Amino acid sequence: MNNLEKYKDKVYRIIGAAMTVHTELGGGLLEPIYNEALHLELLDRGIENEPEKTLNCCYKGHKLEKYYRMDIVAEDIIIELKATDDILPEHRLQLFNYMRLTKMPIGLLLNFGIKSMYGERYYYDPITNECHLLDKSLNVLTLKACFAGIETDEKTHYRPIPVCWRSQCPAHAAGIVAT
């Protein structure tokens, strides 16, 4: 498994920047507003990043005309932004797909759409091709642990099955999910 210790400071700084953006703008705005504001805040903090980074896709050796556009990439950390009432399983899947396609080790899923900013940290394991929830100290949580509102399918590990929401979520109750 990759050494996640080297990402602690950068993840902390990125989440701090996101909290500043949320404090300045509040909740309820459109995602592109938060995207541009976070891009600028990261630059102000000396964190190089690329907003709206294109991720080309291929099929059997052919480059497809269709592509993904990742919200923000800061070196080898993918930052996926949302402005919704709650993070849904399909939001996590979107980030997981980006992580699996790029092989980038860290993904942050940040939601600006509620009163207080909410975020989740994930690690991509290239050996197993799985994404794992991380706690605030970047410790990998087990697959059997609640995936902050989803439980993974035993065969694929990235097809979510809804099992609980924040009030009943063991990850939230234990304080291991970023808030």
Number of C-alpha atoms within 10 A of each C-alpha: 10 10 8 15 10 10 16 13 10 13 21 13 16 21 24 15 22 26 21 16 24 23 14 10 14 17 20 14 15 13 17 14 13 23 21 15 19 25 24 18 18 20 15 11 12 10 17 13 20 16 17 16 14 14 13 14 14 11 7 6 7 8 11 11 8 10 12 14 13 19 21 22 21 18 11 15 21 26 25 22 24 23 20 16 13 15 20 15 18 11 14 22 15 14 23 26 14 18 25 16 13 14 15 18 20 24 27 25 21 22 25 28 23 17 12 14 21 20 20 23 25 26 25 22 18 15 7 9 16 17 26 24 24 23 17 16 14 20 16 17 17 11 16 9 15 18 27 24 21 20 20 19 12 11 7 10 15 20 17 19 13 14 14 15 15 13 10 12 19 18 20 18 11 8 12 20 21 19 15
